[in-house]
Amino acid sequence: MLKSKPIKFAVVFIALFVVFYYFNIGFFSITSPQSQNYNHFIADNFNYIRILRHLLLLSTSFLLHCAGYATIMNEYEILVAGRGGIRLVYSCLGLGLMSFFTAFVLAYPKAFKQKVVFLIAGLFVIQLLNIIRMAIVALFWGRRAQNIIDHHIIFNSIIYLVIGIALYFWVTADDRKNHAKN
């Protein structure tokens, strides 16, 4: 049954996605001091979630500074002088999106070099768009306002559309090259 390329791709993709997605959730659990599963050693020495959060906050703060805004940052938040701010919680890190994207790229039958280049570029773009989103939210999204649509829904809709388009062009690139030669 796994000899069929589409079925093999689907099985590998789903398996990788589940592993990546739940690994991140489990890792978050053991690195969160409020969790019953908290592991001090892992939280202090291998906490990639804290590193990612710090890089995203630092990058967002840098972008806002470049746009002329003064910011104050701590481990979880950015406050923008005269505007608003954001609290960067786990669901804002994009780990689910990155798990989906990584699983798709790794499962798809292409050359290793093509996968690595596309994976690195794609993960970079996902986080770049996340940084832009956080800057916009910090400037314009009121915490107390009665917002009809959550910014997570808007961002996820846009990012999945961007990912879908990028994956389409990546998947069909060889076909377009072959068609152009003929």
C-alpha positions in Angstrom: 0.0 0.0 0.0 2.9 2.4 0.8 4.4 1.8 -2.7 1.9 4.4 -4.1 3.7 7.8 -4.0 0.6 9.8 -3.0 -0.3 7.4 -0.2 3.3 7.2 1.0 3.5 11.1 1.0 0.2 11.4 2.9 1.2 8.8 5.5 4.7 10.4 6.0 3.3 13.9 6.0 0.6 13.1 8.7 3.1 11.1 10.8 5.7 13.9 10.7 3.1 16.6 11.4 1.8 14.7 14.4 5.3 14.1 15.8 6.4 17.7 15.3 3.2 19.3 16.6 2.9 17.2 19.7 6.6 17.3 20.4 6.3 21.1 20.6 3.3 20.9 22.9 5.1 18.3 25.1 8.2 20.4 25.1 6.2 23.5 26.1 4.7 21.5 28.9 8.1 20.5 30.4 9.5 24.0 30.1 6.6 25.8 31.6 7.1 26.4 35.4 3.3 26.2 35.9 3.2 22.7 34.5 3.1 19.5 36.5 5.7 18.1 34.1 8.2 20.9 34.5 11.8 20.0 34.1 14.2 22.7 35.4 17.3 21.3 33.7 15.6 21.2 30.2 13.9 24.5 30.7 17.3 26.2 31.6 19.4 24.4 29.0 17.4 23.4 25.9 14.4 25.7 25.8 14.1 26.5 22.1 10.6 27.9 22.7 12.0 30.6 25.0 14.8 31.4 22.4 12.2 31.6 19.6 10.0 33.9 21.7 12.9 36.1 22.6 14.0 36.4 18.9 10.5 37.2 17.8 10.1 39.9 20.5 13.5 41.3 19.7 12.9 41.4 16.0 9.4 42.9 16.4 10.9 45.6 18.7 13.7 46.3 16.2 11.1 46.6 13.4 9.1 49.0 15.5 12.2 51.0 16.4 13.0 51.3 12.7 9.5 52.6 12.1 10.2 55.3 14.8 8.4 53.8 17.8 9.8 53.5 21.3 9.3 50.1 22.8 9.8 48.4 26.1 10.3 44.7 26.1 10.4 41.9 28.7 10.4 38.1 28.5 6.8 37.9 27.2 5.7 41.4 26.1 6.4 44.4 24.0 4.8 47.7 24.9 4.8 50.5 22.3 4.9 54.1 23.8 1.6 55.8 23.1 0.1 52.8 21.4 -0.6 49.3 22.7 1.4 46.2 23.1 1.4 42.4 22.7 1.9 39.5 25.0 3.6 36.7 23.1 2.0 33.5 24.2 2.6 29.9 22.9 -0.1 30.1 20.2 1.6 33.2 18.7 4.9 31.5 18.0 3.8 29.8 14.8 5.0 26.4 15.9 1.9 24.7 14.5 2.4 26.4 11.1 6.0 25.5 11.1 5.2 21.9 12.0 2.7 21.7 9.1 5.2 23.3 6.6 8.2 21.2 7.8 6.2 18.0 7.6 5.0 18.8 4.1 8.4 19.7 2.8 10.2 16.7 4.3 7.5 14.2 3.2 7.3 15.5 -0.4 9.4 13.5 -2.8 12.1 16.0 -4.0 15.8 16.1 -3.9 17.3 16.7 -0.4 19.0 20.0 -1.4 15.7 21.4 -2.8 14.0 20.4 0.5 16.6 22.1 2.7 16.7 25.4 0.7 12.9 25.6 0.5 12.4 24.6 4.2 14.9 27.3 5.5 13.4 30.0 3.2 9.9 29.0 4.1 10.4 29.0 7.8 12.2 32.3 7.6 9.2 33.8 5.6 6.7 32.4 8.1 8.5 34.1 11.0 9.0 37.3 9.1 5.3 37.5 8.5 4.7 36.7 12.1 7.0 39.6 13.2 5.1 42.0 10.9 1.8 40.7 12.3 3.1 41.3 15.9 4.2 44.8 15.0 0.8 45.6 13.5 -1.1 44.1 16.4 1.1 46.1 18.9 0.3 49.3 17.1 -3.3 48.9 16.2 -5.1 46.1 18.0 -6.9 47.2 21.2 -6.9 44.7 24.0 -10.2 46.0 25.4 -11.9 46.6 22.1 -14.8 44.4 21.0 -13.0 42.8 18.1 -15.2 40.8 15.9 -12.4 38.7 14.4 -9.4 37.6 16.3 -6.0 38.5 14.8 -5.0 34.9 15.0 -7.7 33.9 12.5 -6.7 36.7 10.1 -3.0 35.8 10.4 -3.6 32.1 10.0 -5.8 32.6 7.0 -3.2 34.8 5.3 -0.3 32.6 6.2 -1.9 29.4 5.1 -2.8 31.0 1.8 0.8 32.1 1.4 2.1 28.7 2.4 -0.4 27.0 0.0 0.7 29.2 -2.9 4.4 28.7 -2.1 4.0 24.9 -1.9 2.1 24.8 -5.2 4.9 26.6 -7.0 7.5 24.5 -5.3 5.7 21.2 -6.0 5.1 22.1 -9.7 8.5 23.7 -10.3 10.0 20.6 -12.0 6.9 20.2 -14.2 7.2 23.9 -15.3 10.9 23.4 -16.1 10.1 20.2 -18.2 7.3 21.9 -20.0 9.5 24.9 -20.8 12.1 22.6 -22.3 9.6 21.0 -24.6 
